[in-house]
Amino acid sequence: MIVAIVALIRVFSRRPGPGDRDRSTPEHLLAERFARGEIDEQTYRRDLETLRRLHSPHPAPDFVGAQRTVRA
């Protein structure tokens, strides 16, 4: 819940500038859908985790507190 609130604050605290609509990230679009009530919190969290895992150069662990594995 806290993650969702922080994401929404970050999304809506920005001042839109010229061309911002074209540069919306998938995470911003997802946060906007959540804020409009188009998706519920469970869907928002699941999809946000999926986006972060797929678009991160160093994928995060699947759950909080997971031990990091070192690949040789």
N, C-alpha and C positions, 0 to 999 in steps of 0.2 A: 504494500500500500504506500509506503514511504517513497519507494522508487517511482511509482506512478505520479505522486504529488510533485516530487522534484522535477521529473520530466516535464510535467505540465507547466510548472513555473518557468522552467528554462525556455520552453517553446513560446509561451505567451509574454514573457518579459522582454523579448527582443523587439526592437523597433523595425518594422518592415521597411525595406528600401527597394529601389528599383530592381526588378528582376529577381527578387527573393522567391517568388512563387515558382520560378523555373529551377531554383537551386534547392528546393525542399528535399531533405533526405528522407529515406523510407521511415526512419525513426520519428521524424517530425510529423509525417503524414499519419503514422500510426497513433501518435499522441493526439493529433487533432481529431481523429476518428473516435478515440476514447473520450475526449473532452465533449464531443457532440453527442455522446451516448449511443453511437452506432455499434460499438462493441463493448462487452463487459470487461471487468478487471481481469478475470482469468484469461480471456482471449488476449487482452493487451499484454499481460505479462509473458504469456507463452510466445506470442509473435515477436515481442521485443527481444526475448532471449534468443529466438531463432535468428533474427536479423543480426544481432551482435555476434553470434557464433559464426554465421556465414560470411560476414563482412569484416571480421577482425583479422589482421595479419597474424596475430597470436591468439588463437581461440581461447576463450575463458573456460575454466572448468565447468562441468555440467551443473554443479550445485555449489552453493556457498560453503566454504570451509573445506573444499576438496583439496587434496594434496596435489601439488604440481608434479607431473611426471617428466623426467628428463630423458630426452631421446638421444641416443648416441649416434 
